[in-house]
Amino acid sequence: MTTYNDELSLYNASLFAVQDEALQRAFEQSPERGLPAISVKPEEGRFLQFLVRAIGARKAVEIGTLGGYSGIWIARGLLPGGKLITLEQEPRHADVAREHIELAGLSHLIEIRIGNAHQTLKRVAGVGPFDFVFIDADKPGYPAYFDWAMENTRPGGVIALHNAFRKGSVAGVIPPDQYTEGMDALNRKIAADQRLISVIFPAGDGTLVCAKLS
């Protein structure tokens, strides 16, 4: 029986995802400044950092900057000389993220690009191929973002997609919302893709993690 719950989340984070001042401010102050309270949880951020370092990533892309919280975790996992390009639609969100990234001392590692991600990714592709791609943005855009990631991630690289559980609605735990059907369809598509080894990391709202074989 699955036992992961809020208490175990706190236990996990207290051991493995302790936040310093920069992470704490990015996590807590972003909602206070009007940004949606939809950041990854601390142990999810630590998992992203772990993945980035485990695959020896130097070049990473994040689709959906928000307040910079997940970007800080990712950048801290990069090998020396690494770079994270993070994409954000809203200029105000990007301004908040820059403050948090500067506080973390990572301005030299993280480049924020503002604009429609579908358009921005066309230009970002020229910098690839990438070792790691994290997708946590508008849910209708996920299929296109995933297709881009498959084309621009190196063999052996990792693609991660947040909100794979849609708060449990993909498994009928709660009633479906407007994005449940699309997320479920993408989960199933990726599960059947023989070019990948994939699994959902079940903390928070679920992160679908895909290792690209070829």
RACOR-V264724 format. One record per backbone hydrogen bond with DSSP energy under -0.5 kcal/mol. NH is the residue of the N-H (numbers start at 1). CO is the residue of the C=O. Records with the same first field share a line. If there is no record, write none. Layout:
NH=CO, CO
//
This chain:
9=5
10=6
11=7
12=8
13=9
14=10
15=11, 12
16=12
17=13
24=20
25=21
26=22
27=23
28=24
29=25
30=25, 26
32=28
33=29, 30
34=31
35=30
38=36
44=41
45=41
46=42
47=43
48=44
49=45
50=46
51=47
52=48
53=49
54=50
55=51
56=53
57=52
60=58, 83
61=132
62=85
63=134
64=62, 87
65=87
68=65
72=68
73=69
74=70
75=71
76=72
77=73, 74
78=74, 75
79=57
82=79
83=58
84=109
85=60, 83
86=84, 111
87=62
88=113
91=89
94=90
95=91
96=92
97=93
98=94
99=95
100=96
101=97
102=98
103=99
104=100
105=102
106=101
109=106
110=106
111=84
112=110
113=86, 111
115=88
119=116
120=116
121=117
122=119
123=119, 120
124=120
125=121
126=123
127=124
128=124, 125
130=152
131=59
132=59
133=158
134=61
135=160
136=63, 134
141=138
142=139
145=141
146=142
147=143
148=144
149=145
150=146
151=147
152=148
153=149
154=130
156=212
157=154
158=131
159=210
160=133
161=208
162=135
163=206
164=206
165=205
166=163, 205
168=165
169=166
170=165
171=168
172=169
173=168
180=177
181=177
183=179
184=180
185=181
186=182
187=183
188=184
189=185
190=186
191=187
192=188
193=190
194=192
196=193
197=211
199=209
201=199, 207
202=200
206=203
207=201
208=161, 206
209=199, 207
210=159
211=197
212=157, 210
213=195
214=195
//
